[in-house]
Amino acid sequence: MIVLLILAYLALALAPLALSAAQDLPPRAVTDELASGLGMVALAILLVEFILSGRFRSISRPIGMDVTMWFHQLLARSALVLVLLHPILYSTWQRAEANDPTRQGFVSFELHGLVPGIISFLLLGAIVAMAIGRSELGYRYEIWRFLHGISAVAMAFFGVLHATRLGRYSQESALEWFWWAMLGLAVLSLLFVYIAKPIRKMTRPWKVASVEKAADRMWHVTLEPDGHDGLTYEAGQFAWANFGHNAFSLHENPFSITSSPTAGPAVSFLIKELGDSTNRIGQLRPGTRAYLDAPHGNMTTAGRTEPGIALIAGGVGIAPMIGILREMRATADTRPSILVYGNRHERQIACPAELERFARTPGTEVIHILSEPGPGWTGLTGHPDRQTLQALFDTPDRKRWLYILCGPPIMLDTVEDALIGIGIPSSQILSERFVYE
Ligand SMILES: Cc1cc2nc3c(=O)[nH]c(=O)nc-3n(C[C@H](O)[C@H](O)[C@H](O)COP(=O)(O)OP(=O)(O)OC[C@H]3O[C@@H](n4cnc5c(N)ncnc54)[C@H](O)[C@@H]3O)c2cc1C
């Protein structure tokens, strides 16, 4: 599946080059051909970005949310570099002097094509800058998301206008159709996320069944399906959840599902107070309407045959691990498992009673690591670092286990490096950073 996705991606990104070559126009200076080629590949990359937004299960399920978003950001930044090179590389900056329909010896500066190109370029720069500096700019996530979507559509439209009005290969050819079709696909993908998905969600509403305190500034929220049979998902996956807003609202946040899929139709989440929406989670009343776009993510044990499972969590990164442990219990999965759970202090440990029950299950070990423990703490102190992980997992049989990691990006970077250093192949490591941008 991953190979198919990569091939499909390459086919779309490189199609403009193939469609240009097929036109068999007389050759120009190499730099001119390069300039056109880079501009076209950049535009194709940007148009495919709409389906790499992380909201399409068929893409993020096989490769994971982190990798999808990593590609989305990397490709946008690479496209910006290509777009910068595009005008610089042209060597034939003179206007047409002779009647040359093949435009072999000149680059056109007609304003009706040039201006959309400049607008598109400026918008792309602004989108990338706004994404990189989002936290520093300080505006609300929902506003950023709205601006990101709207400016991306405008950038894509002006880019296609520029190509089809000025491009040597993109006028009156199959390539012109390709650009408009790709723009149509990009717009359709937005309509799918912002119109079709909410309409579907309206037919499958949920209601809050309970909200219980799980730890310091952390809540355990349970939802029940309202008039339908619930959700089909795998332990460890996550949902985009909207609590108390209409189905079309941009107020939806990603949260890992902590319930076990085989335990019944109710789904639950562990939610940490972090910002404007999550700070109000504790005030949710039973009966409040909720909508879910789910399931998403590939951080799951389903279909994995490794002989043991290591779960390494930091803070609220425990959420998917609880779902996985609950499911292992519910399905009598007897594989050995170790949960390594890092927090600052005891009050942050979520669902402590349930974790104790897990720890009493034969074959399951729960190891807490606190960085700022209170007096009387007898467990491990510090962070889940290389030394601790080496002591736990550097044995021949544990090197064959599946490793599932979730938590703040800085912790995951350390843990991933440590595991790779121990010799765990990256194909046995699944991770999810609780950041989506
Ligand atoms: C795949 C995934 C799974 C997650 N699972 C959990 C979980 O189980 N429990 C938990 O407590 N947290 C989880 N998070 C983090 C959670 O989504 C954010 O803490 C929450 O969205 C913050 O929202 P806020 O409006 O309260 O905070 P804000 O102050 O508005 O934002 C704080 C940060 O949270 C992120 N964020 C805010 N709104 C959104 C949004 N609508 N969509 C995406 N990101 C947003 C942004 O990076 C933002 O900078 C998960 C994140 C991801 C990506």
Ligand as a Chemical Component Dictionary entry (heavy atoms), coordinates in Angstrom:
data_LIG
# 
_chem_comp.id                   LIG 
_chem_comp.type                 NON-POLYMER 
_chem_comp.pdbx_formal_charge   0 
_chem_comp.three_letter_code    LIG 
# 
loop_
_chem_comp_atom.comp_id 
_chem_comp_atom.atom_id 
_chem_comp_atom.alt_atom_id 
_chem_comp_atom.type_symbol 
_chem_comp_atom.charge 
_chem_comp_atom.model_Cartn_x 
_chem_comp_atom.model_Cartn_y 
_chem_comp_atom.model_Cartn_z 
_chem_comp_atom.pdbx_ordinal 
LIG C1  C1  C 0 -2.981 12.627 16.724 1  
LIG C2  C2  C 0 -3.179 13.413 17.999 2  
LIG C3  C3  C 0 -3.741 12.807 19.097 3  
LIG C4  C4  C 0 -3.922 13.531 20.267 4  
LIG N1  N1  N 0 -4.471 12.904 21.357 5  
LIG C5  C5  C 0 -4.657 13.602 22.496 6  
LIG C6  C6  C 0 -5.256 12.982 23.639 7  
LIG O1  O1  O 0 -5.612 11.808 23.628 8  
LIG N2  N2  N 0 -5.452 13.744 24.750 9  
LIG C7  C7  C 0 -5.075 15.062 24.802 10 
LIG O2  O2  O 0 -5.280 15.697 25.826 11 
LIG N3  N3  N 0 -4.496 15.666 23.738 12 
LIG C8  C8  C 0 -4.286 14.984 22.589 13 
LIG N4  N4  N 0 -3.733 15.597 21.516 14 
LIG C9  C9  C 0 -3.393 17.031 21.616 15 
LIG C10 C10 C 0 -4.668 17.846 21.490 16 
LIG O3  O3  O 0 -5.205 17.710 20.207 17 
LIG C11 C11 C 0 -4.390 19.316 21.767 18 
LIG O4  O4  O 0 -3.922 19.411 23.068 19 
LIG C12 C12 C 0 -5.653 20.107 21.659 20 
LIG O5  O5  O 0 -6.078 20.123 20.328 21 
LIG C13 C13 C 0 -5.406 21.516 22.195 22 
LIG O6  O6  O 0 -6.539 22.294 21.918 23 
LIG P1  P1  P 0 -6.859 23.672 22.660 24 
LIG O7  O7  O 0 -7.790 24.417 21.767 25 
LIG O8  O8  O 0 -7.294 23.452 24.031 26 
LIG O9  O9  O 0 -5.453 24.372 22.762 27 
LIG P2  P2  P 0 -4.865 25.628 22.032 28 
LIG O10 O10 O 0 -4.226 26.517 23.027 29 
LIG O11 O11 O 0 -5.856 26.213 21.083 30 
LIG O12 O12 O 0 -3.754 24.957 21.172 31 
LIG C14 C14 C 0 -2.600 24.377 21.730 32 
LIG C15 C15 C 0 -1.961 23.546 20.617 33 
LIG O13 O13 O 0 -2.772 22.399 20.361 34 
LIG C16 C16 C 0 -2.858 22.146 18.954 35 
LIG N5  N5  N 0 -4.248 22.309 18.517 36 
LIG C17 C17 C 0 -5.157 23.188 18.973 37 
LIG N6  N6  N 0 -6.333 23.059 18.340 38 
LIG C18 C18 C 0 -6.151 22.065 17.467 39 
LIG C19 C19 C 0 -6.990 21.463 16.501 40 
LIG N7  N7  N 0 -8.233 21.850 16.315 41 
LIG N8  N8  N 0 -6.490 20.475 15.755 42 
LIG C20 C20 C 0 -5.228 20.095 15.926 43 
LIG N9  N9  N 0 -4.376 20.597 16.812 44 
LIG C21 C21 C 0 -4.825 21.585 17.575 45 
LIG C22 C22 C 0 -1.985 23.159 18.279 46 
LIG O14 O14 O 0 -0.683 22.615 18.087 47 
LIG C23 C23 C 0 -1.914 24.286 19.273 48 
LIG O15 O15 O 0 -0.752 25.051 19.170 49 
LIG C24 C24 C 0 -3.539 14.891 20.337 50 
LIG C25 C25 C 0 -2.986 15.500 19.215 51 
LIG C26 C26 C 0 -2.801 14.782 18.060 52 
LIG C27 C27 C 0 -2.204 15.450 16.860 53 
# 
loop_
_chem_comp_bond.comp_id 
_chem_comp_bond.atom_id_1 
_chem_comp_bond.atom_id_2 
_chem_comp_bond.value_order 
_chem_comp_bond.pdbx_ordinal 
LIG C1  C2  SING 1  
LIG C2  C3  SING 2  
LIG C2  C26 DOUB 3  
LIG C3  C4  DOUB 4  
LIG C4  N1  SING 5  
LIG C4  C24 SING 6  
LIG N1  C5  DOUB 7  
LIG C5  C6  SING 8  
LIG C5  C8  SING 9  
LIG C6  O1  DOUB 10 
LIG C6  N2  SING 11 
LIG N2  C7  SING 12 
LIG C7  O2  DOUB 13 
LIG C7  N3  SING 14 
LIG N3  C8  DOUB 15 
LIG C8  N4  SING 16 
LIG N4  C9  SING 17 
LIG N4  C24 SING 18 
LIG C9  C10 SING 19 
LIG C10 O3  SING 20 
LIG C10 C11 SING 21 
LIG C11 O4  SING 22 
LIG C11 C12 SING 23 
LIG C12 O5  SING 24 
LIG C12 C13 SING 25 
LIG C13 O6  SING 26 
LIG O6  P1  SING 27 
LIG P1  O7  DOUB 28 
LIG P1  O8  SING 29 
LIG P1  O9  SING 30 
LIG O9  P2  SING 31 
LIG P2  O10 DOUB 32 
LIG P2  O11 SING 33 
LIG P2  O12 SING 34 
LIG O12 C14 SING 35 
LIG C14 C15 SING 36 
LIG C15 O13 SING 37 
LIG C15 C23 SING 38 
LIG O13 C16 SING 39 
LIG C16 N5  SING 40 
LIG C16 C22 SING 41 
LIG N5  C17 SING 42 
LIG N5  C21 SING 43 
LIG C17 N6  DOUB 44 
LIG N6  C18 SING 45 
LIG C18 C19 SING 46 
LIG C18 C21 DOUB 47 
LIG C19 N7  SING 48 
LIG C19 N8  DOUB 49 
LIG N8  C20 SING 50 
LIG C20 N9  DOUB 51 
LIG N9  C21 SING 52 
LIG C22 O14 SING 53 
LIG C22 C23 SING 54 
LIG C23 O15 SING 55 
LIG C24 C25 DOUB 56 
LIG C25 C26 SING 57 
LIG C26 C27 SING 58 
# 
